[in-house]
Amino acid sequence: MRINTLWKAGLCLMLIQLGCSSCAKEPKSKGLELLEDNGCISCHSVDGTKRIGPTFKGLYGKDVMVTTEETKRTIKADRDYLKRSILDPRADVVEGFKPTMPGNFKNTLGEKDLNTILDYLESLGSK
């Protein structure tokens, strides 16, 4: 078994040197998979690209202007804010965006998946 693993590692190194980048790619994050599976990536990007909803890139820890019950305020995009925004997306609507996010995630996302998504969003940091 060890020889097989070493052989695969050697082959992968050789392919990288020849220009094959597929071996060098990191496996897809479970959090990103959940975002894709739940349709979040249709409206939110992870690379800063502008879409219907705010990008997730650099969001965590950032101060954002939101409207809460018709009152504008600045709020820190921390774990609690992100969780609330997923489970009750109309509670705090980010300035410049319309309240179009579906409100069904409180019924469809389990606690484990929600925490996996929040961990992933936190990993994107405030870059």
C-alpha positions as CSV (number, residue, x, y, z in Angstrom):
1,M,0.0,0.0,0.0
2,R,2.8,2.4,0.9
3,I,4.6,1.8,-2.5
4,N,1.3,2.6,-4.3
5,T,0.9,5.9,-2.4
6,L,4.6,6.8,-3.1
7,W,4.2,5.9,-6.8
8,K,1.1,8.2,-7.0
9,A,2.9,11.0,-5.3
10,G,5.8,10.7,-7.6
11,L,3.6,10.6,-10.7
12,C,1.8,13.7,-9.5
13,L,5.1,15.5,-9.0
14,M,6.2,14.6,-12.5
15,L,2.9,15.8,-14.0
16,I,3.2,19.1,-12.1
17,Q,6.7,19.6,-13.5
18,L,5.3,18.9,-16.9
19,G,2.6,21.6,-16.5
20,C,-0.3,19.5,-15.3
21,S,-2.0,21.6,-12.6
22,S,-4.9,19.3,-11.7
23,C,-2.8,17.4,-9.2
24,A,-1.8,20.7,-7.5
25,K,-5.4,21.9,-6.9
26,E,-6.7,21.7,-3.4
27,P,-9.8,19.6,-2.9
28,K,-13.0,21.6,-2.9
29,S,-14.1,22.8,0.5
30,K,-17.2,21.2,1.9
31,G,-18.4,24.7,2.7
32,L,-18.1,25.8,-0.9
33,E,-19.8,22.6,-2.0
34,L,-22.7,23.4,0.3
35,L,-22.9,26.9,-1.1
36,E,-23.1,25.5,-4.6
37,D,-25.6,22.8,-3.7
38,N,-27.9,25.3,-2.1
39,G,-27.7,27.7,-5.0
40,C,-25.9,30.5,-3.0
41,I,-23.2,30.9,-5.7
42,S,-25.9,31.8,-8.2
43,C,-26.2,35.2,-6.4
44,H,-23.0,35.5,-4.3
45,S,-19.4,35.1,-5.5
46,V,-16.4,34.0,-3.6
47,D,-13.9,35.9,-5.8
48,G,-15.2,39.4,-5.6
49,T,-17.3,39.3,-8.8
50,K,-20.4,41.4,-8.6
51,R,-23.7,39.5,-8.6
52,I,-27.2,39.9,-7.4
53,G,-26.0,39.6,-3.8
54,P,-22.9,40.7,-2.0
55,T,-19.7,38.8,-2.6
56,F,-18.5,36.5,0.2
57,K,-14.8,37.4,-0.5
58,G,-13.5,39.6,2.3
59,L,-16.9,39.9,3.9
60,Y,-16.1,38.2,7.2
61,G,-15.1,40.8,9.8
62,K,-16.0,43.8,7.5
63,D,-18.2,46.6,8.5
64,V,-21.3,46.7,6.3
65,M,-24.1,49.2,5.9
66,V,-27.5,47.5,6.2
67,T,-31.1,48.5,6.5
68,T,-32.8,46.9,9.5
69,E,-36.6,47.6,9.9
70,E,-36.2,50.7,7.6
71,T,-33.3,52.0,9.7
72,K,-29.8,52.3,8.2
73,R,-26.9,51.1,10.4
74,T,-23.4,49.8,10.2
75,I,-22.9,46.2,11.4
76,K,-19.9,43.9,11.7
77,A,-20.1,40.9,9.4
78,D,-19.3,38.4,12.1
79,R,-20.5,34.9,12.6
80,D,-23.7,35.9,14.3
81,Y,-24.6,38.4,11.5
82,L,-23.8,35.8,8.8
83,K,-25.9,33.2,10.5
84,R,-28.8,35.6,10.9
85,S,-28.5,36.7,7.2
86,I,-28.7,33.1,6.1
87,L,-31.6,32.1,8.3
88,D,-33.5,35.4,8.2
89,P,-32.2,37.2,5.0
90,R,-34.6,40.2,5.3
91,A,-33.5,41.1,8.8
92,D,-30.5,43.1,7.7
93,V,-30.4,44.0,4.0
94,V,-27.0,45.2,2.7
95,E,-27.0,48.6,1.2
96,G,-27.1,48.6,-2.6
97,F,-28.9,45.2,-2.7
98,K,-32.5,44.2,-2.9
99,P,-34.1,41.7,-0.4
100,T,-34.3,38.9,-3.0
101,M,-32.7,36.1,-1.0
102,P,-35.0,33.2,-0.3
103,G,-36.0,32.7,3.3
104,N,-36.2,28.9,3.3
105,F,-32.7,28.1,4.6
106,K,-33.9,27.9,8.2
107,N,-36.0,25.0,7.2
108,T,-33.6,23.3,4.8
109,L,-30.1,23.7,6.4
110,G,-29.2,21.6,9.3
111,E,-27.0,23.0,12.1
112,K,-23.9,21.0,11.0
113,D,-24.2,22.3,7.4
114,L,-24.9,25.8,8.5
115,N,-21.7,25.8,10.7
116,T,-19.7,24.3,7.8
117,I,-20.8,27.2,5.6
118,L,-20.1,29.8,8.3
119,D,-16.6,28.2,8.8
120,Y,-16.0,28.5,5.1
121,L,-17.1,32.1,4.9
122,E,-14.9,32.9,7.9
123,S,-12.0,31.3,6.1
124,L,-12.4,33.7,3.2
125,G,-11.6,36.4,5.8
126,S,-11.6,40.1,5.3
127,K,-9.0,40.0,2.5
